[in-house]
Amino acid sequence: MSTDDLFPKDLSSAGVTHLPPSPPIEPTKREKRRSSIASIASRTSRASRASNGSMVASTPALVPQHKHIWVITGPAGCGKTSVAEYLHLAFALPYLEGDTFHTPQNVKKMAEGHPLTDADRWDWLILLREQSLQTLHESGTSGVIVTCSALKRKYRDVIRIATYHNPAILVHFVFLNATESLLMDRVRGRQNHYMKDYMVHSQFESLEAPQKDETDVLSVEASGTSVEVQRLALAVVRKTMEMDAGAA
């Protein structure tokens, strides 16, 4: 695949009017959690080898026909980061943490309890889309994992533009589905995070649940424990990869 395939020269035809500034460097505050998730993935792999069949252990054998952008979506507290980090380790794919691409103004606004408007989100969504394409091109891997709430259909549509002029790329939204009350409880238990519990309600007010015609959405029940949700997400991603590999 050439660079021109991934980055059409006429970006306006792909809906890109301008590119936001370069993203900030990802903070290291989640390194401990990544270490914990790596331990879980390692234990899952060892256990499955003993029983002849781990999804994690067998992932390297998959050779998908397409390159994939896996967008882990859902409101605050649904487990986007936990699932994304688990998939990142299980499939050895690059991972973009969407929150780190917000502008300082957006972070400040959310920290003060003000929900983001559509205008606040457009540049962020475009940046995530373009960074996903760039990462696919530079990494040479079969996919990239991105966290993004993508609450509204039009937000998801911005990410879908990544497939325009790029027939070898597919976008998938792994939607982590849980109740508002459960997610509020989870967010209350967070420390040192700009997203507050009362912001969950505003996100549910904005949420446009994926419709049946959004066939690129993979719904995952997210009311269980972190490990349960991680494994459910792993299963749906794995199945999609297998189907794509089988079509090659």
N, C-alpha and C positions, 0 to 999 in steps of 0.2 A: 504494500500500500504506500503510495507516495504522499508527501506532505500536502500536495495540492488536493488530494482526496479528502484529507482531514480538515484542511483549512481553505475553503473556497476563496478565490481572490476577491470575488464580489460579496463581501460580508453583508452588505445591505440586503441582498436577496435572501439571506438566511436570518434576517430580522435583527442583525447586530448593527446598531447605529454608532456605538463607540465602545471601547473596552475600558473597564475600570482600572484603577492603579493596581500594581503588583500586590499580592496578598501578604499579610504579615507572616513572620516566622511562627510556626506552630509552637505553642507553649509546651513545656515538659511536665505539666502538673498531672497528667494522666499516666505517667510512666509506671507508677505502682500498679494501677489497675491493669495496664497492658501486661505487666509481668504476671499478674494473677490469672488473666485470661489465657496467656500463653501456657501457664501451668495446667489449666483446665483442658486446653486443646491437646497438650502433650499426653495427659492422662487418658483422654478420649481415644487418641491414636493408639496408645499402648494397649488399652483394653480391647479395642476392636481388632488389633492384629492377633490377639490371643483368641478371639472368637471368629476369626476369618471374615471380617467384614466391616470395617469402619468407613463411614463416609469421609472423614477427615483423612484417613490413611490412604484412601484410594483416589483422592482428588487429582494428584499429578498425572494420572492416566488419561484424563479428559482432554480432548483436543477440539474445542468448539469451532464451529464453522465461522462464526462472527466474533467481533470484539464487542464486549459488553460494558455498559455503564450501569452499575448497580446503585440506585439511589435509595438509601434507607430513610423512610419517611414516617411522619406521625407527629402528634403534638409533644410538647415538653413532658419528660418523664416516662415516655413509652419505651425507652431503652435503645435509642438510635446508636449512641456511642458504643454501648456494650456489644450490641449485635455487629456493628461495623468492625470493631476491633477483633471480634471473634472470627468473622469471615475473612478479614485481612490475614489473620494467622493461618486459618484453615486452608485457604486457597492460594496463599502467597501472592496476593494482589496488592498494588499500591492503594493507599487510603487517604482521602481528603476529608478532614473534619470541617464541615460547613461553617460552624460557629466561628472559626478562626479567620474566616474571610469577610466577616462583617466589618464595616467601617467603625472607627472609634465612636463616631456619632451615633450609630445604631446601637452599639453596646451600651453607651451612656443612656440613651433613651429607654432601653429595656430595663436597665438597672434602676432607673427612676420610676419604673412602673408604667411606662407608656408603651402601648402596643405599636408595632411597626405598621406603617401604611404601605399600600401598594408601591407608592413612589419610593419609599425607603428600600424596598426589596428588589426593584428591577435590576440595578447595577450588580447587586449581590448574586442574583440568579444567573445573570449573564456571565459573571466572572466564574461561578462554579461550573457552568457549562463549558466555557472555553478552557478552563484549567483541566477539566476532565478529558477533553479532546487532546490537549497538549500532553497530559500524563500518559494517555494511551499511546501516543506517537513516540514519546521519548523513552518509555519503559519497555516497549516491545512485548508487554504481557497481553494476555487474552482479555483483560478487563481492568476496571478501576472501581473502587468502592467510595461512595460519597454520602455524607450525612446532610440532609436538608429536610426541613419540616414539610415543605411543598404542600401546604394546607389547602390551597385552592387549585382548581383545575387549570386556571390560566398560569399559575406558577409551574405546574407540571408541564404545561405546553411550552414554556420557555426552555426547559431542559430538553424536551423532545426535539427541538430544533437541531440538536446535535446530530440527528440522523439525516437531516436534509443534506443532499449531495454526498452522503456517506452511506451507501447501501450495505457496507460491510460492518456497520455499527448498529447495535440494538441498545435501547434504553429500557431498563426495568425499574419499577418502583416497588420496593419491599415495604408495604404499608403495615406498621405495627399498630394493631387495633386494641384499645383498652378503654375503659370507662373514665369519665371525667373525674369522678370521686377518687378512683384508684390512683390516677396520675397526680392529683393534688396531694394525696398522702405521700407519694414518692418524692415529689418536689420539695415538700416540707422537710424531708429528711436530708436534703442536700446541704452541703456547706460550701461557702465561697464560690457560689455560682450566681451570675447576674439574673437568671430567670427565677422569679418568685412564684409562690404557689397561686396567688390570685391572677397571675398572668395565664395560667392554664385555662381559666374560664374564658378569657378573651380569645384564646386560640381555638377553643371549641366553638365559639360564636362565629369565627372565621372559617372553620373547617368545612370543606366540601368533600364529603366521603367519596371515594372513587366509585364511578358508575360502571355498569356492566360493559359498556362499549369501550372502556379504558382497558383494553386487553393486555396492556403492558404492566398492569398492576398485579402484584402477588400479595395477597392479604395473609397476615400472620397474627394469630391470637397472642396478645401480649400481656395477658392478665396473670401469667404464671411467674415463677422465679426467673432470675436472669439466665440461669443455665437452661431452663426449659425453653425460654424464648429464643435463646441463641441456637439451640438445636432444631427448633421448628423452622427458624429462618434458614439455617444451613440446609435443611431438607428440601425446601422449596427452591433455593438457589441451585443446589446440586441437581435436582430434577430438571430444571430449566437448562442447565449446562449439558446434561445427558441427552436431552431432546435435540439440542443444537448440534452436539457432536454426532448424534445418530443421523442427522440430516446431511452431514458433510459428504 
